Structure formats: C-alpha cells, structure tokens
Amino acid sequence: METWLQRIFLALSLTSAAAVAQQVEPDIAVDVVSEDVLDSENWLLGARVGVLSIEDFGSSALLALQLSYHINEDFYLTAEYAQAKAGRTSFEELSGAAPLLTDSEREWRYYGAHLGYMVLPGEAFLSKNYAMNSGLSLFIGGGNVDFAGDKVFALQMGSQFRLYATDWLALELTFSDYIFETTILARSKTTHNLSLALGVAVYF
C-alpha cells in the first residue's frame, strides 16, 4: 500500500515540476525585417533654375533638367540638358553697332553627361533638435554646347550640395563651369561659363 502511495506522490511531483519548467521558459519576440520596407531607389529626376554667366554676354536665367543613376553610395552618372539666352556684349552696348548675333543665335543649349562622386555625406542641422541628411559631391563630364550658330564640345565640372527632405525628395544647390572654345569676337578663346542653380530632385 505504501509503495502505491509513493508512486502516486512521485508521479504528481514530476507533473508539477514539468508544469513549472514550462512556465519559466522565456518568451522572446523575434523581429522579422521585410525587404519591402527597405528603400532601393537608384534613379533620380531633377529640375533646377538659376543664373548662368555666359562669358562676354553677361548673366542670364538658366533652366536645367537631369536624370541620374546612382551606381552605389559613392558614384553616380547624370545626363543633363540646360538652356539659357545670352544678353548683349559690352561692345554692343557701348558702340551701338549692329548686333553680333541674331535672337536665335543667342539661344544657349547644353546637353551632356557627367560622373559624380560623393565626397562628404553627412547631416545638416536646421535647428537644435532637427537635422536632415545631406551630401556634397564633385562631378566632371562633357557634352555639346549649341551657341552662336556653332556646336562645340564643352567640358563640365562642378559641385553639388544635396539636402534630403525625405527618402525620395531632395533639394539641390549646384555650381557648374561649362568650358568651351569660341570664336565669336573674331579670335579663338577658351571661355568659362559659370552657373549657380537651385533645384528639386525625386528618387524613383
């Protein structure tokens, strides 16, 4: 009789111990990261407006469009189209002589491509408690300039500061130098045509 009672108490003890062991098992929550929530936009479409200083022709309003592909976090390729309209030269203003160019010849157009490199990624603090991602890049490339009835090769180089408003929208401040040969004033010379423009860009 005592043997049966001992067996019953032993079975109850083992059952209670198993129940307690199950209760103290840690409840660990595992976070699963879905690839769908990770941004993967590599293309960028942008537009900017600013000022272009056409050498010997003063400053003019500039409009530019760009399509970029980000190869990785550091390098990107950009195709660009820009246009402006040249003013009058100081010679035309002072001499009162016949215009050197017709209205259509004063149209300045550039189309080309450049390679950019992100040299300084970081953050811009707009206030004590608010910051936005930013990046400073340098670029160099080339293309064609259509101006004064001629189509010539142009070297383009410059820098761009980009401020990321969201993960798909950015503000850009771009400085460029379009370098090309011209013979408008009866002699060949290398001109530096500087531009400064502000724009917006959308990632997709």
NUMI-433591 format. One record per residue: x, y, z of N, C-alpha, C in turn. Coordinates in steps of 0.1 Angstrom, whole numbers. Example, Ala and Ser with C-alpha at 12.3 -4.5 7.8 and 13.67 -1.06 7.14 Angstrom:
[rec [132 -57 78] [123 -45 78] [132 -33 78]],
[rec [128 -22 71] [137 -11 71] [129 0 79]],
***
This chain:
[rec [8 -12 0] [0 0 0] [9 12 0]],
[rec [19 12 9] [28 24 9] [35 26 -4]],
[rec [38 14 -11] [45 15 -23] [37 22 -34]],
[rec [24 19 -34] [15 26 -44] [13 41 -40]],
[rec [12 44 -28] [12 58 -24] [24 66 -28]],
[rec [36 59 -26] [48 66 -30] [49 68 -45]],
[rec [44 59 -53] [44 60 -67] [34 72 -72]],
[rec [23 73 -65] [13 83 -68] [19 97 -65]],
[rec [25 98 -53] [31 111 -50] [43 115 -59]],
[rec [51 105 -63] [62 107 -72] [57 112 -86]],
[rec [46 106 -91] [40 110 -104] [35 124 -103]],
[rec [28 128 -92] [23 141 -91] [35 151 -90]],
[rec [45 148 -83] [57 157 -82] [63 159 -95]],
[rec [65 149 -103] [71 151 -117] [62 159 -126]],
[rec [49 157 -125] [40 165 -133] [40 180 -129]],
[rec [41 183 -116] [42 197 -111] [55 203 -116]],
[rec [66 196 -115] [79 201 -119] [79 205 -134]],
[rec [73 196 -142] [72 198 -157] [64 211 -160]],
[rec [53 213 -152] [45 224 -154] [52 237 -151]],
[rec [59 237 -140] [67 249 -136] [78 252 -146]],
[rec [85 242 -151] [95 244 -161] [90 250 -174]],
[rec [77 246 -178] [71 252 -190] [68 267 -187]],
[rec [64 270 -175] [60 284 -172] [72 294 -172]],
[rec [84 289 -168] [95 298 -167] [103 299 -180]],
[rec [99 293 -191] [106 294 -203] [104 309 -208]],
[rec [115 315 -212] [115 329 -217] [107 331 -229]],
[rec [99 342 -230] [91 345 -241] [98 355 -249]],
[rec [105 351 -259] [114 360 -267] [107 364 -280]],
[rec [105 377 -283] [98 381 -295] [109 383 -306]],
[rec [107 378 -317] [117 379 -328] [112 389 -339]],
[rec [119 399 -341] [115 409 -351] [120 404 -365]],
[rec [111 404 -374] [114 400 -388] [114 412 -397]],
[rec [125 415 -403] [126 426 -412] [122 422 -426]],
[rec [112 429 -432] [108 427 -445] [116 435 -455]],
[rec [120 429 -466] [128 437 -476] [119 447 -483]],
[rec [106 446 -482] [97 455 -489] [98 469 -483]],
[rec [102 470 -470] [102 484 -463] [116 490 -465]],
[rec [125 484 -472] [138 490 -474] [138 498 -487]],
[rec [144 510 -487] [144 519 -499] [154 513 -509]],
[rec [151 514 -521] [160 509 -532] [160 518 -544]],
[rec [156 530 -542] [155 539 -554] [170 543 -559]],
[rec [173 540 -571] [186 543 -577] [185 554 -587]],
[rec [173 557 -592] [172 567 -603] [167 581 -596]],
[rec [171 591 -603] [168 605 -598] [164 614 -610]],
[rec [153 621 -609] [149 630 -619] [148 644 -612]],
[rec [155 654 -618] [156 667 -611] [155 678 -621]],
[rec [151 690 -616] [150 702 -623] [155 713 -615]],
[rec [162 723 -621] [167 734 -613] [167 747 -622]],
[rec [166 758 -615] [167 771 -621] [178 779 -614]],
[rec [184 789 -622] [194 797 -616] [199 807 -625]],
[rec [212 810 -624] [218 820 -632] [231 814 -639]],
[rec [232 818 -652] [244 814 -660] [251 826 -665]],
[rec [264 827 -662] [272 838 -667] [279 834 -679]],
[rec [274 838 -691] [280 835 -704] [291 845 -706]],
[rec [303 840 -707] [314 849 -709] [313 859 -720]],
[rec [315 872 -718] [313 883 -727] [298 887 -730]],
[rec [289 879 -725] [275 882 -727] [266 884 -715]],
[rec [273 886 -704] [265 888 -691] [258 876 -685]],
[rec [250 879 -676] [243 868 -669] [229 866 -674]],
[rec [224 854 -674] [211 850 -680] [204 840 -671]],
[rec [191 839 -672] [184 829 -664] [187 815 -670]],
[rec [188 805 -662] [192 792 -666] [181 782 -661]],
[rec [178 773 -670] [169 761 -667] [176 749 -671]],
[rec [176 739 -662] [183 726 -664] [175 714 -659]],
[rec [176 703 -667] [169 691 -663] [180 680 -662]],
[rec [178 671 -653] [188 660 -652] [182 647 -648]],
[rec [188 636 -653] [184 622 -650] [196 615 -645]],
[rec [196 610 -633] [208 604 -627] [205 590 -623]],
[rec [216 582 -624] [216 568 -619] [227 566 -609]],
[rec [223 562 -597] [233 560 -586] [239 546 -587]],
[rec [251 545 -591] [258 532 -592] [259 525 -578]],
[rec [263 533 -569] [264 528 -555] [263 541 -546]],
[rec [267 539 -533] [266 551 -524] [275 562 -527]],
[rec [286 559 -535] [296 570 -538] [295 576 -552]],
[rec [292 568 -562] [293 572 -576] [279 573 -582]],
[rec [277 583 -591] [265 584 -599] [268 589 -613]],
[rec [260 586 -622] [260 591 -636] [248 600 -639]],
[rec [250 611 -645] [240 620 -648] [240 625 -663]],
[rec [228 624 -669] [226 631 -682] [219 644 -679]],
[rec [223 654 -686] [218 668 -683] [215 676 -696]],
[rec [205 684 -695] [201 693 -705] [199 707 -699]],
[rec [205 717 -704] [204 731 -699] [203 741 -710]],
[rec [195 751 -707] [194 762 -717] [193 776 -710]],
[rec [197 786 -718] [197 800 -714] [197 808 -727]],
[rec [195 821 -725] [196 830 -736] [205 842 -733]],
[rec [215 843 -742] [226 853 -739] [221 867 -741]],
[rec [227 876 -733] [224 890 -735] [233 897 -745]],
[rec [235 910 -743] [243 917 -753] [257 919 -747]],
[rec [267 919 -755] [281 921 -751] [283 936 -747]],
[rec [293 939 -740] [297 953 -736] [300 960 -749]],
[rec [306 954 -759] [309 961 -772] [296 965 -778]],
[rec [286 957 -778] [273 960 -784] [266 972 -777]],
[rec [267 971 -764] [261 981 -755] [268 995 -757]],
[rec [281 996 -758] [288 1008 -758] [289 1014 -772]],
[rec [291 1006 -782] [293 1011 -796] [280 1014 -803]],
[rec [269 1008 -800] [257 1010 -807] [257 1004 -821]],
[rec [267 995 -823] [268 989 -836] [258 978 -838]],
[rec [257 972 -850] [248 961 -853] [250 950 -843]],
[rec [240 943 -839] [242 931 -830] [251 921 -836]],
[rec [259 915 -828] [268 904 -832] [260 891 -836]],
[rec [250 889 -828] [242 877 -830] [227 880 -832]],
[rec [221 871 -839] [206 872 -840] [200 866 -828]],
[rec [187 868 -827] [180 863 -815] [181 848 -814]],
[rec [180 841 -825] [181 826 -824] [195 822 -821]],
[rec [205 830 -825] [219 826 -822] [222 829 -807]],
[rec [214 836 -801] [217 839 -787] [212 828 -778]],
[rec [205 819 -783] [200 807 -775] [212 798 -772]],
[rec [214 796 -759] [225 787 -754] [219 774 -749]],
[rec [224 763 -755] [219 750 -750] [231 741 -748]],
[rec [230 733 -737] [240 723 -734] [233 709 -732]],
[rec [239 699 -737] [234 685 -734] [246 676 -733]],
[rec [247 669 -722] [259 661 -720] [257 651 -708]],
[rec [268 646 -703] [267 637 -691] [279 639 -683]],
[rec [278 635 -670] [290 636 -661] [289 625 -651]],
[rec [301 623 -645] [303 613 -634] [305 621 -621]],
[rec [297 617 -611] [298 624 -598] [303 614 -587]],
[rec [310 620 -577] [315 613 -566] [311 620 -553]],
[rec [305 613 -544] [300 618 -531] [313 619 -522]],
[rec [317 631 -519] [329 633 -511] [326 635 -496]],
[rec [314 640 -493] [311 644 -479] [297 641 -476]],
[rec [293 629 -473] [280 626 -468] [279 630 -453]],
[rec [267 634 -449] [266 638 -435] [252 643 -432]],
[rec [251 652 -422] [239 657 -418] [240 673 -417]],
[rec [229 679 -420] [228 694 -418] [218 697 -407]],
[rec [222 704 -397] [213 707 -386] [206 720 -388]],
[rec [193 719 -390] [185 731 -393] [181 738 -380]],
[rec [181 731 -369] [178 736 -356] [185 728 -346]],
[rec [183 731 -333] [190 723 -322] [185 709 -322]],
[rec [173 706 -325] [167 693 -324] [163 687 -337]],
[rec [167 693 -348] [162 688 -361] [174 688 -371]],
[rec [176 677 -377] [187 676 -387] [182 668 -399]],
[rec [188 670 -411] [184 663 -423] [197 658 -429]],
[rec [196 646 -435] [207 640 -442] [211 649 -454]],
[rec [224 650 -457] [229 658 -467] [241 651 -474]],
[rec [246 657 -485] [257 652 -492] [263 662 -501]],
[rec [277 663 -501] [284 672 -510] [291 663 -520]],
[rec [289 666 -533] [296 658 -544] [303 666 -553]],
[rec [313 661 -560] [320 667 -571] [317 659 -584]],
[rec [317 666 -595] [315 659 -608] [323 665 -619]],
[rec [325 657 -629] [331 661 -641] [326 653 -653]],
[rec [325 660 -665] [319 653 -676] [321 662 -689]],
[rec [313 659 -699] [314 667 -711] [301 665 -719]],
[rec [300 674 -729] [289 673 -738] [290 684 -749]],
[rec [279 688 -755] [279 697 -766] [272 710 -762]],
[rec [278 721 -766] [271 734 -765] [267 739 -779]],
[rec [255 743 -780] [249 749 -792] [247 764 -789]],
[rec [256 772 -795] [256 786 -792] [262 794 -804]],
[rec [256 806 -807] [261 815 -817] [263 808 -831]],
[rec [254 799 -834] [254 792 -847] [265 781 -847]],
[rec [271 778 -836] [281 767 -836] [278 756 -826]],
[rec [282 744 -829] [281 733 -820] [295 729 -816]],
[rec [299 730 -803] [313 728 -799] [312 719 -787]],
[rec [324 712 -784] [325 703 -773] [327 712 -760]],
[rec [321 708 -749] [323 716 -737] [326 706 -726]],
[rec [336 710 -717] [339 703 -705] [331 709 -694]],
[rec [325 700 -686] [317 705 -675] [323 700 -662]],
[rec [324 708 -652] [329 704 -639] [322 713 -628]],
[rec [320 707 -616] [314 715 -606] [312 707 -593]],
[rec [303 712 -585] [299 706 -572] [285 707 -570]],
[rec [279 698 -561] [265 699 -558] [263 695 -543]],
[rec [255 704 -537] [251 701 -523] [237 696 -523]],
[rec [234 685 -517] [221 679 -517] [216 677 -503]],
[rec [203 682 -501] [197 681 -488] [184 672 -489]],
[rec [184 661 -482] [173 651 -483] [162 655 -474]],
[rec [151 660 -480] [139 663 -473] [132 650 -468]],
[rec [131 640 -477] [126 627 -473] [134 617 -480]],
[rec [130 604 -479] [138 594 -486] [136 593 -501]],
[rec [127 602 -506] [125 602 -521] [126 617 -526]],
[rec [127 627 -518] [127 641 -523] [140 648 -517]],
[rec [147 655 -526] [159 662 -522] [159 676 -528]],
[rec [166 685 -521] [168 699 -526] [183 699 -530]],
[rec [186 707 -541] [199 707 -546] [204 721 -549]],
[rec [217 724 -545] [223 736 -549] [235 732 -557]],
[rec [236 736 -570] [246 731 -580] [254 743 -585]],
[rec [267 741 -585] [276 750 -591] [283 743 -603]],
[rec [283 749 -615] [289 743 -627] [297 753 -634]],
[rec [307 748 -641] [316 756 -650] [315 749 -664]],
[rec [310 755 -674] [310 750 -687] [321 756 -695]],
[rec [331 748 -699] [343 753 -705] [343 749 -720]],
[rec [344 759 -729] [344 756 -743] [351 767 -751]],
[rec [355 764 -763] [362 773 -772] [351 781 -780]],
[rec [354 794 -782] [345 802 -790] [353 812 -799]],
[rec [348 815 -811] [354 825 -820] [345 836 -823]],
[rec [336 839 -814] [325 849 -817] [332 863 -819]],
[rec [341 867 -811] [347 880 -812] [360 880 -821]],
[rec [360 872 -831] [370 872 -842] [383 866 -838]],
[rec [383 860 -826] [395 853 -822] [391 841 -813]],
[rec [399 830 -814] [396 818 -806] [400 820 -792]],
[rec [391 817 -783] [394 818 -769] [387 807 -761]],
[rec [392 803 -750] [386 794 -741] [377 802 -731]],
[rec [365 799 -730] [355 806 -721] [351 797 -709]],
[rec [350 804 -698] [344 798 -686] [331 804 -683]],
[rec [321 795 -684] [307 800 -682] [301 794 -669]],
[rec [300 802 -659] [297 797 -645] [282 798 -643]],
[rec [277 788 -636] [263 788 -632] [261 784 -618]],
[rec [250 789 -612] [246 786 -598] [231 784 -599]],
[rec [226 772 -594] [212 769 -596] [207 762 -584]],
[rec [194 764 -581] [187 757 -570] [176 748 -576]],
[rec [175 736 -572] [165 727 -578] [160 716 -568]],
[rec [151 708 -573] [145 697 -566] [147 685 -574]],
[rec [148 673 -567] [150 661 -573] [141 650 -566]],
[rec [137 641 -574] [128 630 -570] [135 617 -573]],
[rec [135 608 -563] [141 594 -564] [130 585 -568]],
[rec [133 576 -577] [123 565 -580] [130 552 -584]],
***
